[in-house]
Amino acid sequence: MMMLGVLLTINQAGVNNEFLIKIRKTLEVYWPLILSFIGIYMISFPKKKNKR
């Protein structure tokens, strides 16, 4: 979320930055892989419920 906030802040400058173009292309290609890693993390480290 922090990275998204930084990218959106940079993007408001209105400059078509080469860095932002590369990040956008990378995210367009690899977003399913990022979701897969998030899913693996959630399965590997489940939240423990308090038993009172």
PDB file of N, CA, C and O in Angstrom:
ATOM      1  N   MET A   1       0.819  -1.192   0.000  1.00  0.00           N
ATOM      2  CA  MET A   1       0.000   0.000   0.000  1.00  0.00           C
ATOM      3  C   MET A   1       0.866   1.260   0.000  1.00  0.00           C
ATOM      4  O   MET A   1       0.524   2.268  -0.619  1.00  0.00           O
ATOM      5  N   MET A   2       1.984   1.179   0.701  1.00  0.00           N
ATOM      6  CA  MET A   2       2.866   2.346   0.747  1.00  0.00           C
ATOM      7  C   MET A   2       3.438   2.631  -0.643  1.00  0.00           C
ATOM      8  O   MET A   2       3.532   3.788  -1.054  1.00  0.00           O
ATOM      9  N   MET A   3       3.817   1.578  -1.362  1.00  0.00           N
ATOM     10  CA  MET A   3       4.375   1.749  -2.711  1.00  0.00           C
ATOM     11  C   MET A   3       3.323   2.360  -3.638  1.00  0.00           C
ATOM     12  O   MET A   3       3.641   3.220  -4.460  1.00  0.00           O
ATOM     13  N   LEU A   4       2.083   1.920  -3.507  1.00  0.00           N
ATOM     14  CA  LEU A   4       1.012   2.465  -4.332  1.00  0.00           C
ATOM     15  C   LEU A   4       0.822   3.948  -4.050  1.00  0.00           C
ATOM     16  O   LEU A   4       0.627   4.735  -4.976  1.00  0.00           O
ATOM     17  N   GLY A   5       0.877   4.333  -2.786  1.00  0.00           N
ATOM     18  CA  GLY A   5       0.755   5.744  -2.428  1.00  0.00           C
ATOM     19  C   GLY A   5       1.879   6.580  -3.013  1.00  0.00           C
ATOM     20  O   GLY A   5       1.653   7.684  -3.507  1.00  0.00           O
ATOM     21  N   VAL A   6       3.089   6.049  -2.954  1.00  0.00           N
ATOM     22  CA  VAL A   6       4.237   6.775  -3.518  1.00  0.00           C
ATOM     23  C   VAL A   6       4.076   6.912  -5.027  1.00  0.00           C
ATOM     24  O   VAL A   6       4.293   7.991  -5.578  1.00  0.00           O
ATOM     25  N   LEU A   7       3.700   5.836  -5.693  1.00  0.00           N
ATOM     26  CA  LEU A   7       3.537   5.892  -7.148  1.00  0.00           C
ATOM     27  C   LEU A   7       2.439   6.859  -7.570  1.00  0.00           C
ATOM     28  O   LEU A   7       2.585   7.577  -8.559  1.00  0.00           O
ATOM     29  N   LEU A   8       1.338   6.877  -6.820  1.00  0.00           N
ATOM     30  CA  LEU A   8       0.264   7.805  -7.161  1.00  0.00           C
ATOM     31  C   LEU A   8       0.688   9.253  -6.923  1.00  0.00           C
ATOM     32  O   LEU A   8       0.281  10.152  -7.660  1.00  0.00           O
ATOM     33  N   THR A   9       1.494   9.474  -5.906  1.00  0.00           N
ATOM     34  CA  THR A   9       1.990  10.820  -5.639  1.00  0.00           C
ATOM     35  C   THR A   9       2.939  11.271  -6.743  1.00  0.00           C
ATOM     36  O   THR A   9       2.866  12.413  -7.196  1.00  0.00           O
ATOM     37  N   ILE A  10       3.822  10.385  -7.175  1.00  0.00           N
ATOM     38  CA  ILE A  10       4.755  10.717  -8.247  1.00  0.00           C
ATOM     39  C   ILE A  10       3.995  10.991  -9.538  1.00  0.00           C
ATOM     40  O   ILE A  10       4.340  11.899 -10.294  1.00  0.00           O
ATOM     41  N   ASN A  11       2.959  10.198  -9.781  1.00  0.00           N
ATOM     42  CA  ASN A  11       2.199  10.302 -11.026  1.00  0.00           C
ATOM     43  C   ASN A  11       1.461  11.635 -11.125  1.00  0.00           C
ATOM     44  O   ASN A  11       1.152  12.074 -12.233  1.00  0.00           O
ATOM     45  N   GLN A  12       1.172  12.285 -10.013  1.00  0.00           N
ATOM     46  CA  GLN A  12       0.436  13.545 -10.039  1.00  0.00           C
ATOM     47  C   GLN A  12       1.275  14.696 -10.581  1.00  0.00           C
ATOM     48  O   GLN A  12       0.742  15.767 -10.869  1.00  0.00           O
ATOM     49  N   ALA A  13       2.556  14.490 -10.719  1.00  0.00           N
ATOM     50  CA  ALA A  13       3.421  15.546 -11.243  1.00  0.00           C
ATOM     51  C   ALA A  13       3.124  15.809 -12.718  1.00  0.00           C
ATOM     52  O   ALA A  13       3.475  16.869 -13.238  1.00  0.00           O
ATOM     53  N   GLY A  14       2.487  14.867 -13.392  1.00  0.00           N
ATOM     54  CA  GLY A  14       2.123  15.051 -14.787  1.00  0.00           C
ATOM     55  C   GLY A  14       3.253  14.773 -15.759  1.00  0.00           C
ATOM     56  O   GLY A  14       3.086  14.944 -16.966  1.00  0.00           O
ATOM     57  N   VAL A  15       4.386  14.352 -15.257  1.00  0.00           N
ATOM     58  CA  VAL A  15       5.530  14.067 -16.117  1.00  0.00           C
ATOM     59  C   VAL A  15       5.487  12.585 -16.479  1.00  0.00           C
ATOM     60  O   VAL A  15       5.309  11.730 -15.611  1.00  0.00           O
ATOM     61  N   ASN A  16       5.651  12.290 -17.763  1.00  0.00           N
ATOM     62  CA  ASN A  16       5.656  10.902 -18.193  1.00  0.00           C
ATOM     63  C   ASN A  16       7.045  10.328 -17.930  1.00  0.00           C
ATOM     64  O   ASN A  16       7.897  10.300 -18.818  1.00  0.00           O
ATOM     65  N   ASN A  17       7.253   9.883 -16.732  1.00  0.00           N
ATOM     66  CA  ASN A  17       8.544   9.442 -16.252  1.00  0.00           C
ATOM     67  C   ASN A  17       8.860   8.035 -16.767  1.00  0.00           C
ATOM     68  O   ASN A  17       7.987   7.167 -16.751  1.00  0.00           O
ATOM     69  N   GLU A  18      10.073   7.802 -17.215  1.00  0.00           N
ATOM     70  CA  GLU A  18      10.492   6.481 -17.707  1.00  0.00           C
ATOM     71  C   GLU A  18      10.402   5.435 -16.603  1.00  0.00           C
ATOM     72  O   GLU A  18      10.057   4.282 -16.863  1.00  0.00           O
ATOM     73  N   PHE A  19      10.711   5.835 -15.372  1.00  0.00           N
ATOM     74  CA  PHE A  19      10.622   4.930 -14.227  1.00  0.00           C
ATOM     75  C   PHE A  19       9.198   4.422 -14.038  1.00  0.00           C
ATOM     76  O   PHE A  19       8.990   3.228 -13.827  1.00  0.00           O
ATOM     77  N   LEU A  20       8.224   5.313 -14.110  1.00  0.00           N
ATOM     78  CA  LEU A  20       6.823   4.926 -13.939  1.00  0.00           C
ATOM     79  C   LEU A  20       6.352   4.036 -15.081  1.00  0.00           C
ATOM     80  O   LEU A  20       5.554   3.125 -14.861  1.00  0.00           O
ATOM     81  N   ILE A  21       6.824   4.280 -16.277  1.00  0.00           N
ATOM     82  CA  ILE A  21       6.439   3.451 -17.419  1.00  0.00           C
ATOM     83  C   ILE A  21       6.945   2.030 -17.223  1.00  0.00           C
ATOM     84  O   ILE A  21       6.222   1.075 -17.503  1.00  0.00           O
ATOM     85  N   LYS A  22       8.174   1.876 -16.746  1.00  0.00           N
ATOM     86  CA  LYS A  22       8.730   0.543 -16.504  1.00  0.00           C
ATOM     87  C   LYS A  22       7.973  -0.179 -15.396  1.00  0.00           C
ATOM     88  O   LYS A  22       7.698  -1.374 -15.511  1.00  0.00           O
ATOM     89  N   ILE A  23       7.636   0.533 -14.328  1.00  0.00           N
ATOM     90  CA  ILE A  23       6.878  -0.080 -13.231  1.00  0.00           C
ATOM     91  C   ILE A  23       5.504  -0.522 -13.712  1.00  0.00           C
ATOM     92  O   ILE A  23       5.042  -1.610 -13.370  1.00  0.00           O
ATOM     93  N   ARG A  24       4.853   0.319 -14.504  1.00  0.00           N
ATOM     94  CA  ARG A  24       3.522  -0.020 -15.007  1.00  0.00           C
ATOM     95  C   ARG A  24       3.574  -1.262 -15.887  1.00  0.00           C
ATOM     96  O   ARG A  24       2.722  -2.141 -15.761  1.00  0.00           O
ATOM     97  N   LYS A  25       4.558  -1.347 -16.772  1.00  0.00           N
ATOM     98  CA  LYS A  25       4.691  -2.519 -17.645  1.00  0.00           C
ATOM     99  C   LYS A  25       4.976  -3.775 -16.835  1.00  0.00           C
ATOM    100  O   LYS A  25       4.451  -4.846 -17.138  1.00  0.00           O
ATOM    101  N   THR A  26       5.812  -3.643 -15.798  1.00  0.00           N
ATOM    102  CA  THR A  26       6.127  -4.789 -14.953  1.00  0.00           C
ATOM    103  C   THR A  26       4.883  -5.276 -14.221  1.00  0.00           C
ATOM    104  O   THR A  26       4.627  -6.479 -14.156  1.00  0.00           O
ATOM    105  N   LEU A  27       4.112  -4.346 -13.670  1.00  0.00           N
ATOM    106  CA  LEU A  27       2.896  -4.733 -12.948  1.00  0.00           C
ATOM    107  C   LEU A  27       1.853  -5.340 -13.881  1.00  0.00           C
ATOM    108  O   LEU A  27       1.129  -6.252 -13.481  1.00  0.00           O
ATOM    109  N   GLU A  28       1.763  -4.851 -15.111  1.00  0.00           N
ATOM    110  CA  GLU A  28       0.812  -5.416 -16.061  1.00  0.00           C
ATOM    111  C   GLU A  28       1.136  -6.869 -16.375  1.00  0.00           C
ATOM    112  O   GLU A  28       0.232  -7.672 -16.609  1.00  0.00           O
ATOM    113  N   VAL A  29       2.422  -7.213 -16.382  1.00  0.00           N
ATOM    114  CA  VAL A  29       2.833  -8.566 -16.714  1.00  0.00           C
ATOM    115  C   VAL A  29       2.761  -9.489 -15.493  1.00  0.00           C
ATOM    116  O   VAL A  29       2.305 -10.627 -15.604  1.00  0.00           O
ATOM    117  N   TYR A  30       3.209  -9.003 -14.331  1.00  0.00           N
ATOM    118  CA  TYR A  30       3.405  -9.872 -13.172  1.00  0.00           C
ATOM    119  C   TYR A  30       2.340  -9.773 -12.096  1.00  0.00           C
ATOM    120  O   TYR A  30       2.537 -10.336 -11.019  1.00  0.00           O
ATOM    121  N   TRP A  31       1.216  -9.089 -12.321  1.00  0.00           N
ATOM    122  CA  TRP A  31       0.233  -8.954 -11.246  1.00  0.00           C
ATOM    123  C   TRP A  31      -0.356 -10.294 -10.806  1.00  0.00           C
ATOM    124  O   TRP A  31      -0.640 -10.439  -9.617  1.00  0.00           O
ATOM    125  N   PRO A  32      -0.562 -11.287 -11.683  1.00  0.00           N
ATOM    126  CA  PRO A  32      -1.061 -12.579 -11.168  1.00  0.00           C
ATOM    127  C   PRO A  32      -0.060 -13.262 -10.231  1.00  0.00           C
ATOM    128  O   PRO A  32      -0.455 -13.924  -9.271  1.00  0.00           O
ATOM    129  N   LEU A  33       1.222 -13.100 -10.511  1.00  0.00           N
ATOM    130  CA  LEU A  33       2.245 -13.690  -9.661  1.00  0.00           C
ATOM    131  C   LEU A  33       2.244 -13.031  -8.283  1.00  0.00           C
ATOM    132  O   LEU A  33       2.430 -13.705  -7.270  1.00  0.00           O
ATOM    133  N   ILE A  34       2.037 -11.729  -8.245  1.00  0.00           N
ATOM    134  CA  ILE A  34       1.973 -11.016  -6.963  1.00  0.00           C
ATOM    135  C   ILE A  34       0.790 -11.518  -6.144  1.00  0.00           C
ATOM    136  O   ILE A  34       0.917 -11.726  -4.938  1.00  0.00           O
ATOM    137  N   LEU A  35      -0.363 -11.713  -6.788  1.00  0.00           N
ATOM    138  CA  LEU A  35      -1.528 -12.245  -6.081  1.00  0.00           C
ATOM    139  C   LEU A  35      -1.267 -13.659  -5.568  1.00  0.00           C
ATOM    140  O   LEU A  35      -1.711 -14.019  -4.478  1.00  0.00           O
ATOM    141  N   SER A  36      -0.548 -14.456  -6.349  1.00  0.00           N
ATOM    142  CA  SER A  36      -0.210 -15.814  -5.914  1.00  0.00           C
ATOM    143  C   SER A  36       0.652 -15.789  -4.661  1.00  0.00           C
ATOM    144  O   SER A  36       0.416 -16.562  -3.732  1.00  0.00           O
ATOM    145  N   PHE A  37       1.657 -14.904  -4.624  1.00  0.00           N
ATOM    146  CA  PHE A  37       2.505 -14.806  -3.443  1.00  0.00           C
ATOM    147  C   PHE A  37       1.719 -14.341  -2.219  1.00  0.00           C
ATOM    148  O   PHE A  37       1.975 -14.808  -1.109  1.00  0.00           O
ATOM    149  N   ILE A  38       0.778 -13.441  -2.406  1.00  0.00           N
ATOM    150  CA  ILE A  38      -0.058 -13.003  -1.285  1.00  0.00           C
ATOM    151  C   ILE A  38      -0.889 -14.167  -0.764  1.00  0.00           C
ATOM    152  O   ILE A  38      -1.020 -14.347   0.447  1.00  0.00           O
ATOM    153  N   GLY A  39      -1.453 -14.965  -1.682  1.00  0.00           N
ATOM    154  CA  GLY A  39      -2.235 -16.140  -1.279  1.00  0.00           C
ATOM    155  C   GLY A  39      -1.397 -17.165  -0.541  1.00  0.00           C
ATOM    156  O   GLY A  39      -1.843 -17.722   0.462  1.00  0.00           O
ATOM    157  N   ILE A  40      -0.183 -17.423  -1.025  1.00  0.00           N
ATOM    158  CA  ILE A  40       0.709 -18.366  -0.353  1.00  0.00           C
ATOM    159  C   ILE A  40       1.056 -17.868   1.044  1.00  0.00           C
ATOM    160  O   ILE A  40       1.102 -18.652   1.992  1.00  0.00           O
ATOM    161  N   TYR A  41       1.298 -16.580   1.173  1.00  0.00           N
ATOM    162  CA  TYR A  41       1.598 -16.001   2.488  1.00  0.00           C
ATOM    163  C   TYR A  41       0.416 -16.174   3.439  1.00  0.00           C
ATOM    164  O   TYR A  41       0.598 -16.529   4.603  1.00  0.00           O
ATOM    165  N   MET A  42      -0.795 -15.922   2.941  1.00  0.00           N
ATOM    166  CA  MET A  42      -1.974 -16.030   3.792  1.00  0.00           C
ATOM    167  C   MET A  42      -2.215 -17.468   4.236  1.00  0.00           C
ATOM    168  O   MET A  42      -2.674 -17.697   5.354  1.00  0.00           O
ATOM    169  N   ILE A  43      -1.912 -18.438   3.379  1.00  0.00           N
ATOM    170  CA  ILE A  43      -2.082 -19.842   3.747  1.00  0.00           C
ATOM    171  C   ILE A  43      -0.979 -20.277   4.712  1.00  0.00           C
ATOM    172  O   ILE A  43      -1.230 -21.034   5.650  1.00  0.00           O
ATOM    173  N   SER A  44       0.230 -19.800   4.477  1.00  0.00           N
ATOM    174  CA  SER A  44       1.366 -20.221   5.295  1.00  0.00           C
ATOM    175  C   SER A  44       1.329 -19.645   6.710  1.00  0.00           C
ATOM    176  O   SER A  44       1.752 -20.302   7.660  1.00  0.00           O
ATOM    177  N   PHE A  45       0.831 -18.437   6.848  1.00  0.00           N
ATOM    178  CA  PHE A  45       0.800 -17.772   8.151  1.00  0.00           C
ATOM    179  C   PHE A  45      -0.634 -17.349   8.489  1.00  0.00           C
ATOM    180  O   PHE A  45      -0.958 -16.162   8.440  1.00  0.00           O
ATOM    181  N   PRO A  46      -1.492 -18.319   8.835  1.00  0.00           N
ATOM    182  CA  PRO A  46      -2.875 -17.941   9.151  1.00  0.00           C
ATOM    183  C   PRO A  46      -2.961 -17.178  10.467  1.00  0.00           C
ATOM    184  O   PRO A  46      -2.126 -17.350  11.356  1.00  0.00           O
ATOM    185  N   LYS A  47      -3.967 -16.347  10.577  1.00  0.00           N
ATOM    186  CA  LYS A  47      -4.170 -15.605  11.823  1.00  0.00           C
ATOM    187  C   LYS A  47      -4.676 -16.568  12.889  1.00  0.00           C
ATOM    188  O   LYS A  47      -5.547 -17.401  12.640  1.00  0.00           O
ATOM    189  N   LYS A  48      -4.113 -16.431  14.070  1.00  0.00           N
ATOM    190  CA  LYS A  48      -4.534 -17.286  15.172  1.00  0.00           C
ATOM    191  C   LYS A  48      -5.667 -16.585  15.918  1.00  0.00           C
ATOM    192  O   LYS A  48      -5.574 -15.407  16.263  1.00  0.00           O
ATOM    193  N   LYS A  49      -6.723 -17.332  16.154  1.00  0.00           N
ATOM    194  CA  LYS A  49      -7.869 -16.774  16.875  1.00  0.00           C
ATOM    195  C   LYS A  49      -7.673 -16.972  18.377  1.00  0.00           C
ATOM    196  O   LYS A  49      -7.155 -17.996  18.822  1.00  0.00           O
ATOM    197  N   ASN A  50      -8.098 -15.972  19.144  1.00  0.00           N
ATOM    198  CA  ASN A  50      -8.025 -16.082  20.600  1.00  0.00           C
ATOM    199  C   ASN A  50      -9.144 -16.970  21.084  1.00  0.00           C
ATOM    200  O   ASN A  50     -10.309 -16.760  20.746  1.00  0.00           O
ATOM    201  N   LYS A  51      -8.789 -17.959  21.875  1.00  0.00           N
ATOM    202  CA  LYS A  51      -9.795 -18.835  22.475  1.00  0.00           C
ATOM    203  C   LYS A  51      -9.970 -18.411  23.920  1.00  0.00           C
ATOM    204  O   LYS A  51      -9.110 -18.668  24.762  1.00  0.00           O
ATOM    205  N   ARG A  52     -11.081 -17.763  24.200  1.00  0.00           N
ATOM    206  CA  ARG A  52     -11.309 -17.279  25.565  1.00  0.00           C
ATOM    207  C   ARG A  52     -12.247 -18.163  26.290  1.00  0.00           C
ATOM    208  O   ARG A  52     -12.557 -17.912  27.454  1.00  0.00           O
TER     209      ARG A  52
END
